[in-house]
């Protein structure tokens, strides 16, 4: 039975990522159209176009994916055939397994079984995240190398340098969070944020580590290689960069990896800084507000509210990344590296040092 529950959690987490990818694709196409005062995807419609509006859903979820997956899979004659096939899967596999350690709820009791709502229950979840994200760079490097194209190779070099640079800043932000909560377990960090500061303010990480939040969010967007950090692709300079020589389903896998990275960044920000699945004043028995006012709720209702809370926060930060992408201009490559090494890295180091001193002064009592 426990194996069945574990399989169900894995499937649920996998479905969240896949469905979120589809939703983000639609939000990006129509959202960017609104930002730029365009119509966006509107050619394909249902019922012969008799509906008074066209949201572009048929275009985004049916017409365009079918067209993309039915395109010819072209492999350059001088390319390394095996590595050319392998690169997209190297890029996306670590991202899918990374999402498994992000908790989407507390616990669910079913028939005497207590289910921890986390696909992979690892007490070293933050180390696991860093390890998996470091593997994703190989997809970019291999894709650029295997194509035997100068544009692709340059995109791969740019991508590897960018991702390695910003992984350091991201790691420092995560170290600050670990020092604050004293654990590497994502689930425990989410549970600790259920406490109250000053008797009324949720003890979310954003109040303890606002600098780490900013560093992590910027570094995470750079890791996802999206504007204003899309230098590895840079259509105006590199004709799509490291996947210039990819088409059809392989190209779609690379594009899907970008959206999965957006979801991972949103999941990290949600879990580490905004309570994860926590709902303010909601506990396992129901709501308990300051002043003694309480509302009792069944455990299943509490669990549903927690999962919905996590999904709402997750989608909000995904949407915010899309908003940033279509609002800011692309950085030059020297500006990109300058931001990572001369700005985020020193800020992250100082933040770690200050956090360590504060933890030492308060004798490890970091959570009220």
C-alpha positions in Angstrom: 0.0 0.0 0.0 2.8 2.4 0.8 4.3 1.7 -2.6 1.0 2.6 -4.2 0.8 5.9 -2.2 4.4 6.7 -3.3 3.5 6.1 -6.9 0.5 8.3 -6.6 2.5 11.2 -5.2 5.1 10.9 -8.0 2.3 10.9 -10.6 0.7 13.9 -9.0 3.9 15.9 -9.0 4.6 14.9 -12.6 1.1 15.9 -13.7 1.6 19.3 -11.9 4.7 20.0 -14.0 3.2 18.8 -17.3 -0.1 20.7 -16.8 1.7 23.8 -15.6 3.9 23.7 -18.7 0.8 23.8 -20.9 -0.8 26.6 -18.9 2.4 28.6 -18.9 2.8 28.2 -22.7 -0.7 29.7 -23.1 -0.1 32.4 -20.5 3.1 33.4 -22.2 1.6 33.6 -25.7 -1.5 35.6 -24.7 0.2 37.5 -21.8 3.0 38.7 -24.0 0.4 39.8 -26.6 -1.4 41.9 -23.9 1.9 43.4 -22.8 2.9 44.3 -26.3 -0.6 45.4 -27.4 -1.0 42.5 -29.8 -3.8 39.9 -30.4 -1.7 36.8 -29.9 -2.6 33.3 -31.0 -6.1 33.5 -32.5 -6.1 31.6 -35.9 -7.4 28.2 -34.9 -10.9 28.1 -33.3 -13.6 25.6 -32.4 -17.2 25.4 -33.7 -16.2 27.1 -36.9 -15.4 30.4 -35.1 -18.9 31.0 -34.0 -17.8 31.9 -30.5 -17.7 35.7 -29.8 -14.1 35.4 -28.4 -10.9 33.5 -29.2 -8.6 32.7 -26.3 -6.0 31.0 -28.5 -6.3 27.7 -26.5 -6.8 25.6 -29.7 -3.7 27.3 -31.2 -1.6 26.8 -28.1 -2.6 23.4 -26.9 -3.6 21.6 -30.1 -2.6 23.1 -33.4 0.9 24.3 -32.6 2.0 21.2 -30.7 0.7 18.9 -33.5 2.6 21.0 -36.1 5.8 20.9 -34.0 5.7 17.2 -33.3 5.0 16.3 -36.9 7.9 18.3 -38.3 10.8 16.4 -39.8 13.5 15.6 -37.4 16.5 17.0 -39.2 20.0 15.9 -38.0 23.0 17.7 -39.6 25.2 15.4 -41.6 28.3 16.3 -39.6 26.6 16.1 -36.2 27.2 13.4 -33.6 24.0 11.5 -34.1 23.8 9.8 -30.7 24.7 13.0 -28.7 22.3 15.0 -30.9 19.5 12.7 -29.8 20.6 12.5 -26.2 21.1 16.2 -25.4 17.4 17.2 -25.1 16.7 14.4 -22.6 19.8 15.3 -20.6 18.4 18.8 -20.4 15.0 17.9 -19.2 15.4 14.7 -17.1 17.2 16.4 -14.1 14.5 19.1 -14.1 11.6 16.6 -13.8 13.3 14.7 -10.9 14.2 17.9 -9.2 10.5 18.9 -8.7 10.0 15.6 -6.8 11.5 17.0 -3.5 9.3 20.1 -3.4 6.4 19.4 -1.0 2.9 20.3 -2.1 1.1 19.6 1.2 1.7 18.5 4.8 0.3 15.1 5.6 -2.8 13.2 4.5 -4.2 10.4 6.7 -6.0 7.7 4.7 -7.2 4.4 6.3 -4.7 4.6 9.1 -1.8 5.4 6.7 0.0 8.8 7.1 1.0 10.1 3.7 3.7 12.8 3.5 2.7 15.0 0.5 6.1 15.1 -1.1 7.0 12.8 -4.0 10.5 12.1 -2.8 11.0 12.3 1.0 14.6 13.4 1.3 16.0 15.1 4.4 18.8 16.5 2.2 16.5 18.0 -0.4 18.4 21.2 -0.9 21.6 19.3 -1.7 19.6 17.2 -4.1 18.3 20.3 -5.8 21.7 21.7 -6.3 23.0 18.4 -7.6 20.2 18.0 -10.2 20.3 21.6 -11.4 24.1 21.3 -11.9 23.4 18.3 -14.3 21.0 20.3 -16.4 24.0 22.3 -17.8 25.2 19.2 -19.7 22.1 19.3 -21.9 23.1 22.8 -23.1 26.7 21.9 -23.5 26.1 18.6 -25.3 23.4 20.1 -27.5 25.8 22.9 -28.7 28.7 20.5 -29.2 26.9 17.6 -30.9 25.3 19.9 -33.6 28.7 20.7 -35.1 27.5 24.3 -35.7 29.3 27.4 -34.8 26.1 29.1 -33.7 25.2 26.2 -31.5 28.7 25.8 -30.1 28.8 29.5 -29.1 25.3 29.2 -27.5 26.5 26.1 -25.6 29.6 28.0 -24.3 27.5 31.0 -23.3 25.0 28.8 -21.6 27.5 26.7 -19.6 29.3 29.9 -18.4 26.0 31.5 -17.5 24.5 28.6 -15.6 27.7 27.8 -13.7 28.1 31.4 -12.7 24.6 31.9 -11.4 24.5 28.5 -9.7 27.1 29.9 -7.2 24.8 32.8 -6.3 21.8 30.4 -6.0 23.8 28.1 -3.7 24.7 31.0 -1.4 21.0 32.0 -1.2 20.2 28.4 -0.3 22.9 28.4 2.3 21.4 31.4 4.0 18.1 29.6 4.2 19.7 26.5 5.6 21.4 28.5 8.3 18.1 30.2 9.2 16.0 27.1 9.6 18.8 24.6 10.5 17.7 21.9 8.1 18.1 20.8 4.5 14.6 19.2 4.4 12.1 21.2 2.3 9.2 19.7 4.2 10.6 20.7 7.5 11.3 24.3 6.3 7.7 24.5 5.1 6.4 23.3 8.5 8.6 25.8 10.4 7.0 28.6 8.5 3.7 27.7 10.1 4.8 29.5 13.2 3.9 33.1 14.0 6.2 36.1 14.5 5.1 38.6 17.2 1.9 36.6 17.6 0.3 37.5 14.3 2.8 37.5 11.4 3.4 34.2 9.6 7.1 33.2 10.0 7.7 33.0 6.2 11.2 33.0 4.9 10.7 36.3 3.1 10.7 38.1 6.5 13.9 36.3 7.6 15.8 36.3 4.3 14.6 39.0 1.9 18.1 39.4 0.4 18.3 35.7 -0.2 14.9 35.8 -1.9 16.1 38.5 -4.4 19.4 36.7 -5.1 17.7 33.3 -5.6 15.0 34.7 -7.8 17.4 36.5 -10.1 19.8 33.6 -10.2 16.9 31.2 -10.9 15.7 33.3 -13.8 19.3 33.3 -15.2 19.4 29.5 -14.8 16.2 29.2 -16.8 17.9 31.1 -19.7 15.0 33.3 -20.3 14.9 37.0 -21.0 16.4 39.2 -19.8 19.0 36.4 -19.4 18.4 34.5 -22.7 22.0 35.0 -24.0 22.5 31.2 -24.8 19.6 31.4 -27.3 19.6 35.1 -28.4 17.6 34.8 -31.7 18.9 38.1 -33.0 22.6 37.0 -32.5 22.8 33.2 -32.5 19.6 32.1 -34.4 18.3 30.2 -31.3 21.8 29.4 -30.0 22.5 25.9 -28.6 19.5 24.3 -30.3 19.7 26.1 -33.7 20.1 22.7 -35.4 17.2 21.0 -33.6 13.7 20.6 -35.0 10.5 18.8 -34.3 10.1 16.9 -31.1 13.7 17.5 -29.9 13.2 21.2 -30.2 10.0 21.0 -28.2 11.8 19.1 -25.4 14.3 22.0 -25.1 11.4 24.5 -25.1 9.6 22.4 -22.5 12.7 22.4 -20.3 12.6 26.2 -20.1 9.1 26.1 -18.7 10.0 23.3 -16.2 12.8 25.5 -15.0 10.4 28.3 -14.5 8.2 26.0 -12.4 11.2 24.9 -10.3 12.2 28.4 -9.6 8.6 29.2 -8.6 8.5 26.1 -6.4 11.8 27.1 -4.6 10.6 30.6 -4.0 7.2 29.4 -2.8 8.6 26.7 -0.4 11.6 28.6 1.0 10.2 32.1 1.3 6.4 32.1 1.2 5.4 29.2 3.4 5.1 26.6 0.7 1.7 24.9 1.3 1.1 27.0 4.4 -2.1 29.0 4.7 -1.8 31.8 7.4 -3.5 30.7 10.7 -4.5 27.3 9.2 -3.4 24.3 11.2 -4.3 20.6 11.1 -7.4 21.1 13.2 -8.6 24.2 11.3 -8.1 27.9 11.5 -6.8 29.5 14.7 -6.7 33.3 14.5 -5.0 35.7 17.0 -7.4 36.5 19.8 -8.7 33.0 20.3 -11.2 32.8 17.4 -11.1 29.3 15.9 -12.8 27.4 13.0 -12.7 23.6 13.1 -12.3 21.9 9.8 -12.0 18.2 8.7 -8.5 17.0 8.0 -9.3 16.4 4.3 -10.5 20.0 3.9 -7.3 21.3 5.5 -5.2 19.2 3.1 -7.1 20.5 0.1 -6.6 24.1 1.2 -2.9 23.4 1.7 -2.5 21.9 -1.8 -4.5 24.8 -3.4 -2.4 27.3 -1.5 0.8 25.8 -2.9 -0.6 25.7 -6.4 -1.8 29.3 -6.3 1.6 30.6 -5.0 3.4 28.4 -7.6 1.4 29.8 -10.5 1.7 33.4 -9.2 5.6 33.2 -9.3 5.5 31.5 -12.7 3.3 34.3 -14.0 5.6 36.9 -12.4 8.6 35.4 -14.3 6.7 35.6 -17.5 5.9 39.2 -16.7 9.5 40.0 -16.1 10.5 38.3 -19.4 8.3 40.4 -21.5 8.9 43.7 -19.7 12.7 44.0 -19.5 15.3 44.2 -22.4 18.0 41.6 -22.8 21.3 42.2 -21.0 24.6 42.2 -22.9 26.8 39.3 -22.2 29.3 41.4 -20.2 26.4 42.8 -18.2 25.1 39.3 -17.5 28.4 38.1 -16.2 29.0 41.3 -14.3 25.7 40.9 -12.5 26.5 37.4 -11.5 30.1 37.7 -10.4 30.3 41.4 -9.2 26.9 41.9 -7.8 25.0 38.7 -6.7 28.1 36.8 -5.5 29.3 39.5 -3.1 25.8 40.2 -1.9 25.2 36.4 -1.3 28.5 36.1 0.6 27.7 39.0 2.9 24.2 37.7 3.5 25.6 34.3 4.5 28.1 35.9 6.9 25.4 38.1 8.5 23.0 35.2 8.8 25.7 33.1 10.4 26.5 35.8 12.9 22.8 36.3 13.8 22.3 32.6 14.3 25.4 32.5 16.5 24.3 35.5 18.6 20.8 34.0 19.1 22.3 30.6 20.0 20.6 28.8 17.1 17.2 30.1 18.1 16.2 31.3 14.6 12.5 30.3 14.6 10.2 31.9 17.1 
